[in-house]
Amino acid sequence: MHTNVRARLAEAISKFHDHVAISDSGRQLSYQELGASIDSVVARISAAGIPPCSRIALIIEDRTTAVSAILGAIFAGHTYIPLDINDPDERLRFILQDSTPALLLTDAGQAVRTRQFAGGVVPVVDLSETSHVADVAAGCSLEQLQLKRKCGTSCGSCVPELKRLAASNKQVAAA
């Protein structure tokens, strides 16, 4: 019987949701937390609006976040380019220019540095920023996340459209 990684992970989440899935440097994620973290990465990638089958660069210090980012990139239908945090900025910039990723994912440990060497080369998404995690946990649809990204959450001009989408989602869920 052949199964894919996504199906195997869903099965593990169902069976072992509270068991430890990943442990590194004192940080642990249960299978349920790992699944939520991967979903958050997928939502962040989707909200970035990059074309299907794009390359996504990863420069992530935290290994548990790295696992979520790798699986999130794959589950979102993209390939990933791992970058070594020990490489000098000039080498990382060259790799980005040569590989032309559509997006670069980073975490709190590398965010400032990443924005410095990647500035203008590729859009950077800091996975440690929690606003999208809360949106995913609250059940925001991909369309809602993209609309929020498009107009920003503070401008207010998208509020009627977000309300329409939320009502539409409730009607679909009730059907």
N, C-alpha and C positions, 0 to 999 in steps of 0.2 A: 504494500500500500504506500503510495507516494503522498506526502503532505508538504505544504510549504511552511516557511518560517512563521508567517502570520497565523496560520491555523494552529501550529504547534504552540505558539505563545498564547493564543486565545484559550486553548485547552489547558495550559499550565495555569493561566490566570483563574480559570473556572475551578480547577481542582485545588490549587495551592495558593489562593489569593492572599492569605495572611503570612505565608512562608517567605523567608528571605530569598530573593532572586539574585541580588547583586550586593556585594559587600566590599568596600574598599576604604582604607584609611579611616575607619570608624563610622563611615556613612553606610547605611543599609537602605535598600529599597525592597519592599515586598513585591510579589508579582503584580498585585493590584496597582501599587504605586508606579512600578515600571510601566505598566500598560497606560496609565494616565500620563506619565511623563512622555512616552512615545507619542500618544495622541496630541499632546501639547506641541511637540516638535512638528508633527505633521501639519497641525493647524497654523503654526508660525510660518512654515514653508509655503503652505497654500495661500496664506494671507499676503505673502510677498509677491504673489502674482507672476512667478517665473514660468517660462514655458515648460511643457511636459518633457521628460527625459533629459533634463538639464544636469549639469555638473554642479555639485555643492561642495565647497571647501569647508573643512572642519579644523579649527584650532582650539582645542578644549583641554583645559588642565585637569578638571575633575573627571575621573574615570567612569563614575556612574552616569554622569551627564553625557560622556562620550558614547557610551553604549546606547543611551536613548537617542542621541543625535544620529548615530549610524543607522539604527533601525528605523528611525523616523524618516531619514532621507530615502532609504530603500522603500519603505511602505508608501511614501508619497510619490514613488515612481521615478526617482532620480538616482544618479550615481554619486558617490562621495569621493572626495580627494582629502586624505588625511594629511595634515601639516604637523610637523614636529615643533613643539614649543621651544626646543633647544636650538633650533636653527636661527641664524642671525636675520634681522629684519630684511636686509637686502636680498637674501636668498628666498625668503618667503614672498616678497614682492615679485621677484622674478618668476617663481612658481605660479603665482596668481596671474601674472601677465601672460605666461606661456600656456597655462591650462584653461584660461578664460571661463572660470566658474560664473554662474548666474547669481550666486549668493555665497556668503561666508558666514558660517555659524560659529559663535564663540561663547565663552562663559565669563563669569565675573573675574576669574583669575587672569584672563587674557584680554578683556574687553578694551581697556585703554590702549594697550600696546597694539592690538589688532586694528583699531581705528586709525592709529598713526601710520602703520606700514601699508594698510589696505586702502587708505583714503583715496577716493577717486578711481580706484581700480575695480572695486566690486562692492555692492551693498553688503553691509554687516548687520547681522541680527544677533543680539546678545540674549542667549537663552536664559540668563539669570534674571532678566526683567520679567516681572510676574504678571503684568496686566493681561496678557493673552492666556496665561494659565487660569486666571480667574474667569475669563470669558468662556473658555472651554468647559471648566467645571460648572459654570452657570448654564451650559447647554446652548451657547451661541452657535448658530449654523455657520458654515463656511461663507455663505453669502453675507451674513452679518459681520463676520470678522473682516472680510474684504471691504465692506462699506465703511467700517470703523477706521480701517487703515487708510482708505481713500480720503476721508474728510477729517479724520482726527476725532478724538472724543471730547475735546473742549469747545469746538466751534459751534455745536448745537444745530447746525443746518441739516444734519442727517437724522435727527431725532424722530421726525415723522416717518421717515423711511424705515428706521430701525423698529418703530412701533408696528408698522405694517407687516414687516418680516416676522416679528415676534408673534403677532396675531395669526399670520399665515402658518407658522410652525405649529401653533397650538391647534389650529383647525386640522392640520394634517395628522398630528398625533392623536387627536380625538376620533378621527375617522377609522 
